[in-house]
């Protein structure tokens, strides 16, 4: 059986913030995940360069602009004068 709960670290101990369905003396494995949220800047810095070498950025930009130009040209042709 597994569950996820929140706990507070205080006085060197983890104190559950909700009831636990455990028998006295039962051993468990604890995985620590911090609840501290990272700022958006931290998120951006941690992921910077993730696409390096995977995508040709210049080619991607050209394809995006070419696609926009084609749609714009098509819209101009169908527009009533």
VOPAGU-2260 file (C-alpha; in pm, 1 decimal, decimal comma):
REM VOPAGU-2260
SITE   aa  ch    i         X         Y         Z
SITE  UNK   A    0       0,0       0,0       0,0
SITE  UNK   A    1     124,7     350,2     -71,1
SITE  UNK   A    2       7,0     701,2     -10,8
SITE  UNK   A    3     127,1    1057,7     -35,3
SITE  UNK   A    4      95,4    1293,8     258,0
SITE  UNK   A    5     237,0    1627,8     362,4
SITE  UNK   A    6     462,0    1653,5     665,0
SITE  UNK   A    7     648,1    1929,5     845,8
SITE  UNK   A    8    1010,2    1897,9     954,9
SITE  UNK   A    9    1046,2    2029,6    1307,9
SITE  UNK   A   10    1291,4    1957,2    1587,8
SITE  UNK   A   11    1472,8    1700,8    1375,1
SITE  UNK   A   12    1155,6    1499,5    1309,0
SITE  UNK   A   13     905,6    1473,8    1024,8
SITE  UNK   A   14     558,5    1536,0    1162,7
SITE  UNK   A   15     265,0    1423,3     942,9
SITE  UNK   A   16       6,5    1692,6     874,9
SITE  UNK   A   17    -268,8    1432,7     833,0
SITE  UNK   A   18    -365,8    1095,7     979,4
SITE  UNK   A   19    -164,3     789,0     880,8
SITE  UNK   A   20    -307,5     440,8     836,1
SITE  UNK   A   21     -10,8     260,9     991,8
SITE  UNK   A   22      20,9       4,3    1267,6
SITE  UNK   A   23     240,2      92,8    1564,1
SITE  UNK   A   24     602,1      -3,0    1486,8
SITE  UNK   A   25     538,5     -47,3    1111,7
SITE  UNK   A   26     837,0      49,2     897,7
SITE  UNK   A   27     793,9     263,5     587,8
SITE  UNK   A   28    1012,8     409,9     315,4
SITE  UNK   A   29    1013,2     788,9     301,0
SITE  UNK   A   30    1083,4     988,3     -16,1
SITE  UNK   A   31    1151,0    1358,0      43,9
SITE  UNK   A   32    1017,8    1609,1    -212,0
SITE  UNK   A   33    1045,6    1973,1    -114,8
SITE  UNK   A   34     728,9    2181,5    -133,5
SITE  UNK   A   35     930,1    2496,4    -199,3
SITE  UNK   A   36     826,5    2642,9    -531,2
SITE  UNK   A   37    1094,7    2765,5    -769,0
SITE  UNK   A   38    1064,8    3109,0    -920,3
SITE  UNK   A   39     996,3    3139,2   -1292,2
SITE  UNK   A   40    1348,9    3268,2   -1342,4
SITE  UNK   A   41    1491,4    2954,7   -1179,7
SITE  UNK   A   42    1272,8    2740,4   -1407,4
SITE  UNK   A   43    1393,6    2925,0   -1713,7
SITE  UNK   A   44    1758,4    2900,1   -1611,6
SITE  UNK   A   45    1730,5    2527,1   -1537,6
SITE  UNK   A   46    1582,7    2452,7   -1881,7
SITE  UNK   A   47    1793,7    2691,8   -2090,2
SITE  UNK   A   48    1975,8    2514,3   -2371,9
SITE  UNK   A   49    1760,1    2203,1   -2353,7
SITE  UNK   A   50    1704,4    2206,4   -2732,1
SITE  UNK   A   51    2069,1    2274,5   -2819,1
SITE  UNK   A   52    2176,3    2053,2   -3106,8
SITE  UNK   A   53    1827,6    1906,1   -3151,3
SITE  UNK   A   54    1668,4    2178,3   -3362,4
SITE  UNK   A   55    1807,1    2407,0   -3631,6
SITE  UNK   A   56    1661,4    2729,6   -3488,5
SITE  UNK   A   57    1732,4    2938,8   -3799,8
SITE  UNK   A   58    1559,0    2686,5   -4024,9
SITE  UNK   A   59    1262,3    2665,6   -3785,9
SITE  UNK   A   60    1224,0    3045,3   -3788,4
SITE  UNK   A   61    1241,1    3055,4   -4170,4
SITE  UNK   A   62     973,0    2784,8   -4194,9
SITE  UNK   A   63     746,6    2972,2   -3954,2
SITE  UNK   A   64     782,8    3300,3   -4142,5
SITE  UNK   A   65     738,2    3126,9   -4480,8
SITE  UNK   A   66     420,2    2960,6   -4354,9
SITE  UNK   A   67     284,7    3296,6   -4233,5
SITE  UNK   A   68     367,8    3459,0   -4568,2
SITE  UNK   A   69     188,6    3181,6   -4758,8
SITE  UNK   A   70    -124,9    3216,1   -4544,1
SITE  UNK   A   71    -115,4    3594,3   -4573,9
SITE  UNK   A   72     -84,1    3570,6   -4954,0
SITE  UNK   A   73    -373,5    3322,8   -4974,2
SITE  UNK   A   74    -591,2    3547,4   -4758,1
SITE  UNK   A   75    -513,8    3848,9   -4977,1
SITE  UNK   A   76    -620,0    3654,0   -5291,1
SITE  UNK   A   77    -956,6    3555,2   -5142,8
SITE  UNK   A   78   -1033,8    3900,1   -5002,1
SITE  UNK   A   79   -1300,2    4089,9   -5204,0
SITE  UNK   A   80   -1175,1    4407,6   -5373,3
